[in-house]
Amino acid sequence: MHDTTEDEDLNSVIREHSERLTAQLHAQAESLFPPDASKEMRKFTSGEAAALLGVNDSYLRKLHLDGKGPSPELTPGNRRLYSVHDIHALRILLEKTARKPGDYLPGRRDGDHLQVIGVMNFKGGSGKTTSSAHLAQRLALLGYRVLAIDLDPQASFTALHGVQPEFDLTDGGTLYDAIRYDDPVPITEIIRPTYIPGLDLIPGNLELMEFEHETPRALAQGNAGLFFFRVKEALEQVDDRYDVVVIDCPPQLGFLTMSALSAATGVLVTIHPEMLDVMSMSQFLRMTADLMDVIAESGANMKHDWMRYLLTRYEPTDAPQNRIVAFLRTMYAEKVLNAPMLKSTAISDAGLTKQTLYEVDRSAFTRATYDRALESLNAVNDEIAALIQKTWGR
């Protein structure tokens, strides 16, 4: 009996599959967001806007009736809808008469240092990009000036924010441009605004892998210097423009991750509470510690303001998960965030259209499912915001 299968060149097959998938994703993106359209944030109800601002809905209504601040959109049912730009303008207005500074614009004051948060894990599927994207957006919606950096060559974070790496970044535009060894550009040239006021983006794509390939060559030639400071030095160029930087790190301990660790003031490690993931994290932590020792021996200060573990895709009714959560909380105590990120179809369904839960309309989901997921996300991100405030002494 003869084998009728044909020999295939693996490289050709993979390249063909890549091109077909890219074309399909591009077609899907164009059907969701036409080429001449830019991604926009949805409108917020008056209740949602009031909750974001930390005021009563009745107070927002009074501001509107008194002609103060932006005029919201009125629906046929006379409901008020606020855009993200309206909410940002209201923050600026309310801060002028706030009881204490920072009630509505909670960012840095004189003497506060830039917060750089590295979100990382060794294992894919831990919810790292989902956590990074929701954290960056929530902080911006709360009035922080945020720079989000996609350091993962897979660039899912970038796609979530309306930039398609294969088509929109054909001539650079990633952090690699600012940290490469030959002729780096100012970081300001690669920062792009998003559709959320206060949130800027440095996108990612496969070009970031060049840093992983070039660094060993530069080290061998003696041209790398303190390579792990390159991200930190790039961020120093825009230190005064932001309150928080959120870095979505690649799921590996390479030179990019080492550079992000050196720049970070806070580290968030995502972990899915399953035994295989915990075992993987054990190896991740050991390797990270070894790498940080090497960096420290080179003269770097590896002290961080804080480090926390974030439980992701958590199912409260899953008994094995609960045992692992209890195990982690017993072992690491306050290093584990109190709020877990719940597993939710609302979050995964939003991802199908390259959106976060903050971007999709509540009417697209069962109300209870949406509210439960949103409450979970807000609890996680507001706990991290409290850590930032504590670091600044507030």
Salt bridges, closest charged atoms under 4 A:
GLU16 OE2 - ARG20 NH1 3.15
GLU30 OE2 - HIS26 NE2 3.45
GLU48 OE1 - ARG42 NH1 3.08
ASP57 OD1 - ARG80 NH2 2.97
ASP66 OD2 - LYS62 NZ 2.77
GLU73 OE1 - LYS43 NZ 2.62
ASP103 OD1 - LYS100 NZ 3.18
ASP112 OD2 - ARG394 NH1 2.74
ASP152 OD2 - LYS128 NZ 3.54
ASP177 OD1 - ARG180 NH1 3.34
ASP239 OD1 - ARG108 NH2 2.92
ASP243 OD1 - ARG145 NH2 2.90
ASP248 OD1 - LYS128 NZ 2.86
GLU274 OE2 - HIS272 NE2 3.97
ASP277 OD1 - HIS272 ND1 3.73
ASP305 OD2 - HIS113 NE2 2.68
GLU315 OE2 - LYS343 NZ 3.96
GLU359 OE2 - LYS39 NZ 3.25
ASP371 OD2 - ARG362 NH2 2.47
ASP382 OD2 - ARG138 NH2 2.93
